[in-house]
Each structure stands twice: as C-alpha cells, then as structure tokens.
Amino acid sequence: MSEKGGEGIFLETRPPYQKQHYPIPFPSVVSPNTAAVGGLDLAAFLAGIRDRKPYLESLLHESGALLLRGFPVASASDFNDVVEAFGYPELPYVGGAAPRSNVVGRVFTANESPPDQKIPFHHEMAQVPEFPAKLFFFCEVEPGSGGETPIVLSHVIYDRMKEKHPDFVQRLEEQGLLYIRVLGEDDDPSSPIGRGWKSTFLTDDKTIAEKRASQLGMKLEWTKDGAKTIMGPIPAVKLDESRNRKIWFNSMVAAFTGWKDARNDPEKAVTFGDGTPLPAKTVLDCLNILEEESVAIPWRKGDVMLLDNWAVLHSRRSFDPPRRVLASLCK
C-alpha cells in the first residue's frame, strides 16, 4: 500500500488480482485515505474527484483502468453524481447491441443478458464509428458468486496477435471487419445481443431509424419481423494517438463467439471486410490470448470502475444472482 503525497482522500492500493508486470500496475486501484480525513461522506468524495481530477486522469491514462473501491457510493443516484463529478460529456447509446434500460440520469443497466451467459471481450461499441471514449461501471448489488469483469490491455493483444498471426493481422489492418446482425422489433432479454431495432435507434419510426443508421454508416434492411444491419468495413486495428501505439480495437471475438440467438449465427456475424469468413482457429486463439492477459475484477458493493475504452477491452463472467452492475458511457 502506498500513499500519493498530497492527494488527500485518495490512497493507491495493491490488491492481489492486480497485474504487476506492466510499467504501472493494472488496473490502478484507489481507496479512501480515511486516516487522513477522519471519515468520508459522498459530498466529500465528489469534491475530491473534482479537486483531484488531473491526478485520477493521470492514473487512468497510465494504466487504462481505474477502480475506486471503498468509497460511500450506495445507489444509482450516487453513481450518477460520481459520473457528473468527472465532467465528461454523455454519449447516447445508439447503435449498440446489448439490451439496456435507463435507471436514473446518465446511468443505465449493464448488459442484461442472462446470468448463465458469458459476455466475450470487446471494446464498447467498436462496431460503430461513434463509440464512447470512457466507460463507468458501478456495483450496486454484489454478485452471489462469479460475475467478475475481466479487463485486458488492447495494445498487448495487438502485439501478441501481430507476433503470432502476422498475416491475419495484416489482412485485418488492410480490410477491416464487417459486422452483420439481425434484430427483432423489440428487445429480447434472453440474448446478449437482444436489442431490438426500436431501442437500437431510439425510435419506433422506420424512417428515423433509417436516417440514424445512415449517420452511423450502417446499412439497414427491413425483414418480415425486424431488421438486418450491416456495418463496415470498419477498422479492426486503430492507433491510440494519446499513447502512440496500435490497439486491437474490435468486437471480433465477441461477435464470433457470442452473437448467437434465434436470429443470429455468430460465425456469420463478423467477417473480413471483403465478406470472407474468418478462420475459426485464429479467432479462438485470440480468445485464449485475451484470457491469458486479462485481470478479472471481483465486484464489491459500491465499487466504481472507470475504463479508457481506447486502451482496454472488457467482458463479463457468468454468475449466480443477485448481481446488479450499472454503467454510463462518455464521449
């Protein structure tokens, strides 16, 4: 445990699940320095965020992930106040696949897919041109068991894939990926990609839906009981300019292994940019690399995690209820 001099209420900690072999521990973990402040309430915590935002942002930029643990954040409303204290503009959830519902203010449920299903690794909304720069998560109800959120550094995955599968990565960099998804009219809570076209485009007007799809660069084809969306080709590898490194910025593994329901075949959900199928062996090897390099964050009630969506992919393990994790997306 080491204290950052002059940072007041914030104390950096070293939990056992943290990866230590990177230049900075991953993720960065901050807890309240209650010895210094003699106890802490929500108002003091929010004031601390506003006062020490550069310090917190420096930790986020260095590590890609920041876990705030042990602070007095008890409810969705408290969490909304935390998000507001950081001051990042909100990003509306338009074009994403996961079923979500608004809770309060800028706060939504995280992916509401059934608890026995894993959610594979992905950058949030990597399959659309306008994606969040930052993601907040909040544990309102601690899982009965399981339900961890594994996270992994994107540039590490790019480097390992480039070393092991150079031809595949070169083709991805040249062609990008196509994402194909079939949507029902309404949300399907049994599916991890069960968002219907009405909630995907935040409208029940087909003309408005077509306009919003076009703004995303997405082809929208109407079917008998819903719609088919085709996105891309869209880059699968990006340059993180703020850190000057290439990142594995895509939802390839998530789509190939997880976009399965009554309407969708995952092996057809994502292809090379020219429509050619992806080699299953290589995609599954990428999944193995993601698992090897990841850190699984065990949720505790009140935890707030801030992810840099440019730097980190995330996923979700299956769990025994209850578990309630909320989210907020920022530009």
N, C-alpha and C positions, 0 to 999 in steps of 0.2 A: 504494500500500500504506500503510495507516495503522494504528497500534497503539492499542488501547484502554488507556489508562493504568490500571495496577493489575490487569489481567486475567490476569497470569501467563502461562500457556502459550498463551493464545488470541490470535491475530493476525488482524484483519479484512483481507481481500484484495479486489482488484478485477479479476476475470477478464474477458476480452473479451466473453463471451456475456452478461454481466450487463446488465439494463436499468437505465439511469441516470436516466430522465426522471421517475420517481416520486419522492415526497418522501424515500424511502430506497431504496437500490439493491435490485433484485430479481433473484435471491434474495440473502439475506445469506450471505456465504461466510467461513468461519473456518478458519484453518490453524494449525499449531503454531508458537509463538514459540520455536523451538529455541535461538536465540541467548541467550534469557533463562534457559532451563532446562538448557542443555547436553545436549540429547538427551532422548528421551521414550520410555517404555515404556507398555504397556497399563494397568498399575496406576496410573501417574501420570495418564494421560489420564482414567481413570474417576474418580479422586479429584478431578481438575479439573472434571469435569462436575458432580459432587455439590457442590463448593465454589462453583462459579460458575453454578449453575442459574438464579438470577434474571437474570443477565446474558444467558445464552443464550436464556431465555424472552422477555426484552425484545426481542432481535433477531427472534425468531420472531413475536412479536405485531406488531412494526412492519412487517415485510416479508411475513409469511405463509409463508416458506420459508427453511430454514437448511441450508446444505451444509457438512459437516465434511470437509475434504479434507487428506490428508497425515498423518493420524494412524495409529498402529500397530494397525489393526483388520484382521486377516488371515483370520478364519474365521467361520463361522456362530455358533460358540460365543462368540467375541469380540464379535460383533454383539449377541448376546443379552445379554451383560454390559453393553453400552452402553445398550440399551433399559432394562434393570433399573436402571442408574445414574440415569436420568432420573426413575424412580419413578412413572410413570403406570400406572394400573390397566389390565389387559389387557381387550380386547373380543373375545369369541369370534366367529369368522367364521360367523355363522348368517344365512342369507337372501341372501348374495351370489351372484353369477352365475359368477364366474371359477373355473376349475379351479386348485386349490392343494393342496399337500401339506406337512405339518408336517416341519420339518427338525430343530430342537432347541429345547426350551424354548418360548419365545413366538415363535419365528421360523418363518415359512412361506415357500414359494416365492412370488414374484410371479406374476401371470397366466401360466400355462403354455401359452398358445395358440401355434401355430406361428410361427417367426421371420419368415416372409414376410408375416405379417398385422400391420397397424397396430392398436393399441388406441386408440379415439377418446377425446376429452376427457370427463372425468366427475369428479364428487365421489364419493369412495369410499362405496358402499352408499347413495347418495342416494335409491334407490328403496324403501328400507325405513325405518321410523320410528327404529330404533336403529342409528345409524351411528357410526363412530369419530370422535373429536374430533381425533386426531392420527395420522399415519402415519409410520413409519420405513421407509426403503429402504436397502439395503446392496449394494454391488457386490463380489461375491466373485470373479467372473471377468469381466474387461474384455471388451467386445464386440470381435469381429474387425473389424467396421465397422458403422456405424449404431447402432441400439438406444438412441438418446437418449431421455430422458424429458422431453418438453415440459411446462412448467407455466405457468399463467396465473392472474392475479388475478380472482376471481369478481365482485367489485363493479365492476371495469372492464367486464366483459362485460355485466353488468346495465345499466350506464349507457349503453353503446353500443347495446344492443338496444332499450332504452327510447326512446332518441333516434330510432333508425331505424325501429323497428317498434312504435310505441306501442300500437296496437290489439291486436296479437298479445300483447304483454307484459301488457296489462291483462286479456285473457282468461285468460292463464296464471295471473295473480295471483288471479283470481276463481274459476277452475275447477280449477287444478292439473292433474296428469297421471295417466293410467292406464298402468301397465306390465304387459304380458302376455308370459309366457314359457312355452314348452313344454319340459319336462325329460324326459330319459331316466331309466332306473332307475339307471344307473351313469354315471361321468364319461366325457365324450367329448373326448379330448385334441386332436382336430382342430379344435375350436370354441373361440372366445374366450369363449363363454358356455356351455361344455360341462359345467358342474357338474350331476351327476345329483341326483335328489331325495334320495337317501340321504345324500350328503355335504352337500347344501344344508341339510338339517335335522339333520345329525349323528346319524342313526338309520336302522335298516332296518325299524323298526316303523311301519306306516302310521298307527296311532292316535297315536303320539307325534309323528309328522310333522304330522298334522292339528292337534294341540294347539299345536305350535310355530309353525305357520303362522298360527293364530288369534291367538296372542300378538303376532305381527308385524302384525296387521290385514290379513292376506293370505287371499284365497280360494284354496282348493286343490281342484282337480277331478282325479280319477283317470282316466287314459286306459288304453288297451289295453296300452301299453308304457312308461308313465311317468306324468307328471302335468302339469297346466296350472296355472300360478299367475297370479292377477290381483291386483295391488297398487294401491290407490288408490280414489278420487282422493287424491293426495298432493301437498303444496305443491311448486311448481317454483321459487318465489322465497321466500327466508327473510330474516329480519332477524338480522344478526350483531350481537347486543346488546353484545358486548365492544368493538366498534368503531363501533357505531351507524350501520350502513349496510346497505342491501339487497344481497343476493348472488344470483347465478344458480345456485342450488343444485339441480341436477337432472342426470339422465343422458339428457336428451332426444336430444342429438346422438349420443351413444354408442349408444343403442338404435336410433335411426332409421337410422344408417349402418353399425352394426357387429353388431347382434344377428341375424346370419344364419348358419344352418346347415341341416342336413337337416330340422330340426323347425320352424324359426322364420323368419318373413318380417319383416324389420326395419320395413317400413312399417306393419305391424300390431302391432308390439311396443310402441309408445308412441302414445297419442292424447291429445286434450284430455280433461279429467275427465268430460265427458258422453259420451265414446266417439267423438266426431267426429274424423276423420283430421286430422293436422297438415298445413299447407301445405308441400310439399317445398321450394319456393323459399326460404321463410323459414328453414327448418331449415338448409339448405345455406349460406345467407348467414351464419347464426350460426356455422357451422363455419369459414367464411372469417375472421370476426372473431376467433374463438378462435386461429386460426393466426397472424393478424397481430399479436396482442397477446402471444403466448407467447414463452417463453425455452426453448430446447432444451438440456438439461443433458447434456453428453457425459461418460459414466461413465469413471472411472478406478478401478482396483482399490483397495479399501479405503475408497472414498467412503461416507459415511453422510449421508443426506438426511432431514430432519425437515420434514414438511408439516403446516400447520394446515389440516385438512380443511374448516373453516368458511370459510377465506379463499382456497383455491387448488384449481383443477381440474388434473388431470394426465392424461397419455396415454403412449403408447409408440410409437416408430417401429420399422419393420421393421429386421432386422439380419442380418448374416452370423455364424453361430456361430463360436466359442463365445461365450456370454454367460450369466451367472448373477447375477440380482438377487434378493435376498431381501427380505422385508417383515415388519412387525409392526404390529398395529392396537391403538390405545389409546383408552380412554374419555376 
